[in-house]
Amino acid sequence: MTSTPTPGTPRPASDLDPAIAARLKRGADGLVPAIAQQYDTGEVLMLGWMDDEALHRTLTTGRCTYWSRSRQEYWVKGDTSGHIQLVKSVALDCDADTVLVRVDQTGAACHTGDRTCFDADVLFPGQ
């Protein structure tokens, strides 16, 4: 089920556990940032956006579902590319305003085809 509300309108109600929903601190657009991290190496793969429904789908299907701000629709990582994210764990940060999804990434995480979204433009290489 893909929902495509017009920009600025609320997305449909979700079946997200009310106890989890009550804890989430969403932005004005109803979204929380969701960081995808490779579960066994700690590599940060990408940042996506989730609303209550996307989080509910992620928790219940074991596949990462995000809300596309540009397309205004839900998307399951890998449905078109084959580069799936199998969920290993999901956690909230201490402020409950960011989700960390530890995944087993198949193929590239970035839409450009790179392994991560963070390896193309290093601002400070460190040592």
FISE-474726 format. One record per atom (N, C-alpha, C): x, y, z. Coordinates in pm, whole numbers, padded with zeros to 5 digits, always signed. Atoms other than C-alpha are relative to their C-alpha. Example, Ala and Ser with C-alpha at 12.3 -4.5 7.8 and 13.67 -1.06 7.14 Angstrom:
2
+00089-00119+00000;+01230-00450+00780;+00090+00120+00000;-00082-00119-00006;+01367-00106+00714;-00077+00109+00073;
! end
This chain:
127
+00084-00117+00000;+00000+00000+00000;+00088+00123+00000;-00075-00123+00007;+00162+00324-00114;-00096+00116+00011;+00085-00115-00020;+00009+00644+00008;+00070+00122-00058;-00061-00118+00059;+00067+00965-00181;-00083+00125+00030;+00073-00122-00032;-00089+01257+00006;+00068+00121-00063;-00059-00121+00052;-00035+01605-00125;+00089+00062+00106;-00091-00059-00098;+00250+01798+00035;-00074+00086+00102;+00058-00078-00107;+00163+01952+00369;-00122-00063+00066;+00114+00068-00062;-00123+01711+00441;+00050-00118+00079;-00046+00112-00080;-00096+01448+00709;-00013-00132-00074;+00007+00134+00056;-00023+01093+00608;-00102-00081+00079;+00103+00079-00068;-00270+00819+00703;+00044-00046+00138;-00026+00052-00134;-00298+00692+01058;+00076-00131-00012;-00086+00118+00000;-00063+00411+01150;-00042-00098+00108;+00019+00102-00102;-00079+00088+01344;+00122-00011+00092;-00116+00001-00088;+00245+00178+01522;-00045-00013+00145;+00030+00019-00141;+00239+00063+01884;-00015+00138+00066;+00022-00131-00061;+00089+00359+02075;+00108+00041+00101;-00106-00031-00096;+00363+00334+02340;+00123+00055-00071;-00113-00051+00079;+00629+00387+02072;-00038+00135-00059;+00045-00125+00062;+00427+00657+01894;+00002+00115+00100;+00004-00105-00102;+00389+00850+02220;+00140+00051+00034;-00137-00039-00033;+00766+00857+02268;+00067+00080-00110;-00066-00064+00114;+00859+00980+01918;-00015+00151+00001;+00002-00146+00016;+00952+01345+01878;+00023+00027-00149;-00004-00020+00144;+00871+01426+01516;+00023+00147-00033;-00012-00135+00051;+00957+01731+01312;-00139+00053-00037;+00127-00061+00038;+00684+01971+01196;-00068-00076-00114;+00054+00077+00113;+00641+01748+00890;-00043-00142+00041;+00041+00132-00049;+00570+01442+01109;+00106-00107-00018;-00107+00096+00031;+00903+01278+01022;+00110+00002+00106;-00122+00010-00080;+01204+01155+01217;+00110-00052-00092;-00110+00055+00077;+01547+01097+01068;+00027-00144+00042;-00030+00141-00026;+01638+00730+01038;+00137-00031-00060;-00136+00033+00042;+02004+00635+01022;+00008-00150-00021;-00022+00142+00026;+02081+00301+00858;+00149-00028+00018;-00137+00036-00034;+02397+00135+00992;+00018-00150-00023;-00031+00141+00018;+02558-00194+00890;+00019-00063+00138;+00006+00056-00137;+02494-00416+01192;+00131-00058+00049;-00120+00071-00047;+02827-00604+01200;+00127+00083-00006;-00120-00082+00011;+03077-00332+01103;-00015+00139+00061;+00024-00135-00052;+02913-00015+01237;+00003+00107-00107;-00006-00095+00110;+02945+00148+00895;-00135+00073-00016;+00122-00078+00022;+02693+00433+00854;-00028+00000-00150;+00034+00020+00140;+02512+00366+00529;-00076+00115-00062;+00085-00104+00058;+02248+00632+00475;-00088+00062+00107;+00101-00063-00083;+01995+00866+00627;-00128+00005-00083;+00131-00009+00063;+01627+00836+00541;-00096+00064+00098;+00101-00062-00084;+01304+00969+00686;-00114-00097+00023;+00112+00088-00035;+01028+00780+00866;-00108+00079+00071;+00112-00043-00081;+00684+00867+00988;-00046-00123+00077;+00046+00112-00081;+00481+00643+01217;-00026-00125-00084;+00032+00115+00085;+00363+00421+00931;+00127-00066-00053;-00126+00058+00049;+00714+00376+00786;+00070-00077+00111;-00062+00071-00112;+00845+00282+01130;-00077-00127+00030;+00082+00119-00022;+00555+00043+01182;+00033-00108-00103;-00031+00098+00106;+00625-00126+00847;+00140-00058+00018;-00137+00047-00023;+00997-00147+00927;+00003-00102+00113;+00001+00090-00117;+00929-00308+01265;-00073-00131-00027;+00082+00121+00020;+00674-00557+01132;+00041-00084-00120;-00038+00077+00119;+00824-00659+00798;+00145-00045+00002;-00142+00033+00000;+01195-00670+00879;+00075+00059-00117;-00062-00072+00112;+01267-00453+00572;-00017+00149+00025;+00008-00144-00024;+01344-00080+00592;-00098+00067-00096;+00094-00081+00076;+01057+00140+00478;+00023+00145+00039;-00024-00142-00022;+01111+00512+00440;-00112+00082-00064;+00089-00095+00065;+00901+00816+00350;+00086+00088-00090;-00073-00084+00094;+01029+00991+00039;-00057+00141+00001;+00046-00138-00004;+01006+01364+00088;-00016+00058-00140;+00010-00053+00136;+01061+01430-00282;-00117-00061-00077;+00109+00067+00073;+00812+01172-00414;-00130-00005+00078;+00117+00003-00086;+00572+01199-00120;-00067-00138+00000;+00053+00136-00007;+00535+00821-00092;+00095-00087+00079;-00083+00098-00069;+00662+00522+00102;+00082-00077-00101;-00081+00088+00083;+00945+00316-00038;+00075-00097+00089;-00072+00106-00071;+01098-00009+00075;+00136-00013-00066;-00136+00004+00053;+01474-00007+00034;+00024-00132-00070;-00035+00117+00078;+01569-00248-00241;-00110-00055-00088;+00108+00052+00083;+01228-00304-00400;+00026+00018-00149;-00030-00019+00141;+01349-00159-00729;+00146-00032-00033;-00143+00020+00028;+01729-00188-00697;+00050-00139+00035;-00049+00128-00050;+01758-00524-00521;+00099+00016+00114;-00096-00028-00107;+01986-00355-00264;-00076+00014+00131;+00091+00001-00114;+01778-00453+00035;+00071+00023+00133;-00046-00016-00137;+01818-00370+00402;-00085-00090+00088;+00068+00089-00095;+01726-00655+00635;+00026+00051+00140;-00008-00062-00132;+01655-00516+00980;+00053-00101+00102;-00053+00080-00110;+01863-00655+01266;-00044+00056+00135;+00050-00064-00122;+01760-00401+01534;-00042+00142-00032;+00047-00138+00013;+01585-00067+01575;+00006+00063+00139;-00011-00069-00127;+01656+00186+01849;-00030+00148-00018;+00017-00145-00004;+01561+00541+01944;+00119+00060+00070;-00106-00068-00074;+01823+00791+02048;-00057+00052+00132;+00039-00041-00135;+01813+00945+02396;-00111+00104+00002;+00106-00101+00008;+01581+01227+02284;-00125-00050-00072;+00110+00060+00076;+01351+00995+02084;-00035+00080-00124;+00025-00075+00122;+01393+01219+01781;+00079-00050-00120;-00075+00064+00109;+01614+00991+01569;-00008-00150+00019;+00007+00146-00001;+01584+00625+01478;+00132-00054-00056;-00117+00072+00051;+01887+00399+01437;-00045-00139-00039;+00037+00132+00048;+01821+00096+01221;+00128-00073-00038;-00117+00083+00035;+02096-00165+01221;-00049-00106-00097;+00047+00083+00110;+02068-00360+00899;+00111-00088-00054;-00093+00075+00084;+02232-00622+00685;-00027+00048-00142;+00016-00064+00131;+02280-00428+00362;+00049-00092-00111;-00039+00073+00121;+02285-00612+00030;+00027+00102-00108;-00033-00095+00106;+02467-00412-00237;+00015+00141+00053;-00018-00142-00032;+02480-00034-00243;-00115+00053+00084;+00104-00066-00078;+02294+00172+00014;-00038+00133-00065;+00025-00131+00059;+02324+00499-00179;-00065-00013-00138;+00067+00001+00130;+02104+00580-00478;+00097+00023-00116;-00101-00021+00105;+02425+00671-00667;+00072-00129-00036;-00068+00127+00023;+02542+00311-00647;+00119-00021+00092;-00109+00014-00096;+02803+00375-00376;-00045-00085+00118;+00030+00083-00117;+02823+00145-00075;-00075+00080+00106;+00066-00087-00096;+02730+00434+00157;-00026+00136-00065;+00026-00137+00047;+02596+00785+00109;+00107+00097+00052;-00096-00088-00066;+02895+00919+00305;+00144-00022-00042;-00140+00024+00038;+03203+00808+00112;+00045+00082-00120;-00037-00073+00121;+03199+01047-00185;+00052+00140+00027;-00034-00141-00025;+03254+01387-00020;+00051+00018+00142;-00060-00006-00133;+03484+01357+00282;+00053+00142+00022;-00040-00136-00029;+03528+01702+00437;+00126+00007+00086;-00117+00005-00087;+03789+01605+00695;+00040-00146+00012;-00036+00143+00003;+03978+01279+00645;+00048-00058+00131;-00049+00053-00126;+04111+01250+00999;+00134-00068-00020;-00130+00067+00010;+04412+01028+01060;-00013-00147+00008;
! end
